Amino acid sequence: MVRVSNNLLGILNILTFLISIPIIGGGIWLSRQANTECERFLDKPVIALGVFIMLLSIAGLVGACCRVTWLLWIYLFVMFLLILLLFCFTIFAFVVTNKGAGEAISGKGYKEYRLGDYSNWLQKRVNGNWRRIRSCIQDSKVCKSLIDQGSETPVQSFYNQHLSALQSGCCKPSDDCKFSYVSPTNWTSTSTSSSTNSDCSRWSNEPNILCYNCESCKAGLIDNVKSDWKKVAIINIIFIVFLIIVYTVGCCAFRNNRADNSWKRYP
């Protein structure tokens, strides 16, 4: 009689197999729809993830339902490594994203972001790849909505806006610079502009430059990454619990396979 754990493991792996199909399809769609290098960045990892899930599901399905013990052993070994890897990544994500946050400015709806406030590990990764990252941010047109506002937006209305971390860091000069407001992306230096903030000299009113070379832009990106990683870490915790349940069922199915093989060997 087919054991319950083998059936349950088979059903779970059928579900993960079905999930892998749209993941692979999404990766292929990304590769065909991408117009820039930044958009093509995710297609190969997504396809690789989908193929990995599909192969792992097939191994678990065949191992559980066809009583292939060695294949089920490989499946459990890979599952154990996956659980361990996800657990380590989740801990690492919480540690790396624990430091740094935007600074609220009195009378402003947006926050200011400083690179030195964040994790040294994230700073090094962003600084080392900034040329490519900057190109991606420019391609995303993160500042387009502010550019389109033109000079029609009164200064106080701009100050009251709730800008994203990237918009605050990349699309306007730092509040320390004390520049004179003309429009959301057009500012002029004044006699009181004597800040030691190096970003002040990097600012340009050119739409393709703005503050994309600023430390505040890097900080805004890191703040976005920090927020995304925390969300991923929470999802990982849920996924790890699910994987542990599947792994436990797989261990029961593996034990059943060994018991059945022993029974057949010694009738």
LINKA-V845138 format. One record per pair of residues at least 12 apart in sequence whose ideal C-beta (glycine too) atoms are under 6 Angstrom apart, sorted by the first residue. I is the first residue (numbers start at 1). J is the second residue. D is the distance in whole Angstrom. If there is no record, write none. Layout:
I & J & D
I & J & D
This chain:
3 & 256 & 4
5 & 249 & 5
5 & 252 & 4
5 & 253 & 5
6 & 64 & 5
6 & 253 & 5
6 & 256 & 6
8 & 249 & 5
9 & 64 & 4
9 & 249 & 5
9 & 250 & 6
9 & 253 & 5
10 & 61 & 6
10 & 64 & 5
10 & 65 & 5
12 & 246 & 5
13 & 57 & 4
13 & 60 & 4
13 & 61 & 4
16 & 53 & 6
16 & 57 & 4
17 & 57 & 4
20 & 50 & 5
20 & 53 & 4
20 & 54 & 4
23 & 50 & 4
24 & 47 & 6
24 & 50 & 3
26 & 46 & 6
27 & 43 & 5
27 & 46 & 4
27 & 47 & 3
27 & 50 & 6
30 & 42 & 6
30 & 43 & 4
31 & 43 & 4
36 & 139 & 5
38 & 136 & 4
38 & 139 & 5
59 & 71 & 5
59 & 75 & 4
60 & 75 & 5
63 & 75 & 5
64 & 253 & 5
67 & 257 & 5
69 & 257 & 4
72 & 254 & 5
72 & 257 & 6
76 & 250 & 5
79 & 247 & 5
83 & 243 & 5
86 & 236 & 5
86 & 240 & 5
90 & 233 & 5
90 & 236 & 4
93 & 229 & 5
93 & 233 & 4
94 & 233 & 6
96 & 119 & 5
96 & 121 & 6
97 & 226 & 4
97 & 229 & 5
97 & 230 & 5
99 & 119 & 5
100 & 117 & 4
100 & 118 & 4
105 & 175 & 6
108 & 159 & 5
109 & 160 & 5
109 & 161 & 5
109 & 162 & 5
110 & 163 & 4
110 & 168 & 5
112 & 175 & 6
113 & 165 & 6
113 & 169 & 5
113 & 216 & 5
113 & 219 & 4
113 & 220 & 5
113 & 223 & 6
114 & 219 & 6
115 & 215 & 4
115 & 218 & 5
115 & 219 & 4
118 & 222 & 5
122 & 222 & 5
126 & 218 & 5
126 & 222 & 6
134 & 212 & 5
142 & 166 & 5
143 & 171 & 4
143 & 210 & 6
146 & 171 & 5
146 & 184 & 4
146 & 185 & 5
147 & 185 & 5
147 & 207 & 6
149 & 184 & 5
150 & 183 & 6
151 & 183 & 4
153 & 184 & 6
155 & 181 & 4
158 & 184 & 5
165 & 220 & 4
165 & 223 & 4
165 & 224 & 5
166 & 220 & 5
168 & 220 & 6
169 & 216 & 4
169 & 217 & 5
169 & 219 & 6
169 & 220 & 3
170 & 211 & 5
170 & 212 & 6
170 & 217 & 4
170 & 220 & 6
171 & 185 & 6
171 & 210 & 6
173 & 187 & 5
173 & 203 & 4
174 & 197 & 5
174 & 199 & 5
174 & 216 & 6
176 & 195 & 4
176 & 197 & 4
177 & 193 & 6
177 & 195 & 5
177 & 200 & 4
178 & 192 & 5
178 & 193 & 5
186 & 205 & 5
199 & 214 & 4
199 & 215 & 6
199 & 216 & 5
202 & 214 & 5
